Amino acid sequence: MPNPKLKYLFTAYYKDGTRYEQNTDDISVKDPIRSCFYDIDHEKLTSFELKDSFNNSWTIFLTDGHFEFHNDFGSAIIPPPPQTLTNFRLIFYRTHEARTDTGEDRIVCYKLGFQANVVPNTYDGETGRRLPNVQVILELY
């Protein structure tokens, strides 16, 4: 079954200023039976961008957890959560829908975000409880 057409392609940006761009066939350069996501060096990742064919983009910054998006109508920054966070990890995946009668595979939604650890000994001011780890995910259709 062929891969469904990708609405968004990603670019991974690294600490040394280099980047890795997903190819339109979504085939790994390291292992041709895997997707391009397999090629990402997560330890060196600073930001991760999704871009559509109209040049609209959504970027997660794994240095502090803020998001930025740019489109024809303007730009916006979504600030990071208020907690002090460390150890940011990328979250990126696509949900699919397959028709059982035709076998057609269609991407339904892209998920972009991060998971991070709250700095140890950070407590909620109201309840006094230790704050849990944080996960923030945007859904793009």
C-alpha positions in Angstrom: 0.0 0.0 0.0 1.5 3.4 -1.0 2.2 6.1 1.6 -0.6 8.7 1.9 0.3 12.2 0.6 1.8 14.3 3.3 0.2 17.6 4.0 3.1 18.8 6.2 6.8 18.1 5.9 9.2 18.5 8.8 12.6 20.1 9.3 14.7 19.2 12.3 17.1 21.9 13.5 20.2 21.0 15.5 22.5 22.7 18.1 25.4 23.0 15.6 23.2 25.0 13.1 22.6 22.1 10.7 19.2 20.8 9.8 17.5 17.7 8.4 14.6 18.0 6.0 12.0 15.3 5.5 11.8 14.1 1.8 8.4 14.0 0.1 8.5 10.2 -0.1 9.2 10.0 3.7 12.0 7.4 3.3 14.9 7.3 5.7 18.4 7.9 4.4 19.7 5.5 7.0 17.2 2.7 6.5 15.0 2.6 3.4 12.2 0.6 5.1 11.7 3.4 7.7 10.4 6.9 7.6 12.5 10.1 7.8 11.7 10.5 11.5 14.1 7.6 12.1 17.0 9.8 10.9 16.5 12.5 13.5 19.2 12.9 16.2 17.0 13.7 19.1 20.0 14.4 21.5 21.1 17.4 19.3 17.6 18.7 18.4 16.8 22.4 19.2 13.6 22.9 17.2 11.2 21.0 14.9 9.1 22.7 12.2 6.2 21.5 10.2 5.5 23.4 6.9 2.7 23.0 4.4 2.8 23.6 0.6 1.5 27.2 1.2 4.5 28.0 3.4 2.5 28.0 6.6 4.7 26.8 9.5 4.4 25.6 13.1 7.6 25.2 15.1 8.2 23.8 18.6 11.4 25.0 20.4 12.9 22.3 22.6 15.0 24.8 24.4 12.1 26.3 26.4 8.9 24.8 25.1 7.4 27.7 23.2 5.7 27.4 19.8 5.7 29.7 16.9 3.5 29.7 13.8 3.6 31.8 10.7 1.0 32.1 7.9 -0.4 34.6 5.4 -2.4 36.4 8.2 0.6 36.9 10.4 2.6 35.2 13.2 2.2 34.2 16.8 4.2 32.9 19.6 2.6 30.6 22.2 4.7 30.9 25.4 6.1 27.9 27.3 4.3 26.6 30.4 4.9 28.6 33.6 6.9 25.8 35.3 10.6 25.5 35.2 11.2 22.7 32.8 14.2 20.6 31.7 14.9 17.6 29.5 12.6 18.5 26.6 11.6 15.6 24.3 9.9 16.0 20.9 6.5 14.5 20.3 5.5 14.1 16.7 3.2 11.6 15.0 0.4 11.3 12.5 -3.0 9.6 13.0 -4.3 7.6 10.1 -7.6 6.4 8.8 -7.8 3.4 6.5 -10.9 2.5 4.4 -11.5 -1.2 4.8 -13.3 -1.4 1.4 -10.5 0.2 -0.7 -7.5 0.1 1.6 -7.0 3.8 1.1 -4.9 5.3 3.8 -5.5 8.9 4.8 -3.7 11.0 7.3 -6.3 12.5 9.7 -4.2 14.6 12.1 -0.6 15.7 12.8 0.5 15.9 16.5 3.4 18.2 17.4 4.6 19.0 20.9 7.0 18.1 23.7 7.3 16.3 27.0 9.5 17.8 29.7 10.4 17.2 33.3 9.5 19.8 35.9 12.6 20.8 37.8 12.9 18.7 41.0 11.3 20.1 44.1 8.9 22.3 42.2 5.6 22.4 44.0 2.2 23.8 43.4 1.7 27.0 45.5 -1.9 26.2 46.2 -1.9 22.5 47.0 1.7 22.0 48.0 1.9 18.9 45.7 5.0 18.2 43.6 4.3 19.2 40.0 4.1 16.3 37.5 6.0 16.2 34.2 4.5 18.3 31.4 3.2 17.3 28.0 2.0 19.9 25.5 0.7 18.8 22.0 -0.8 20.8 19.2 -3.1 19.1 16.7 -2.9 20.1 13.1 -5.5 19.1 10.5 
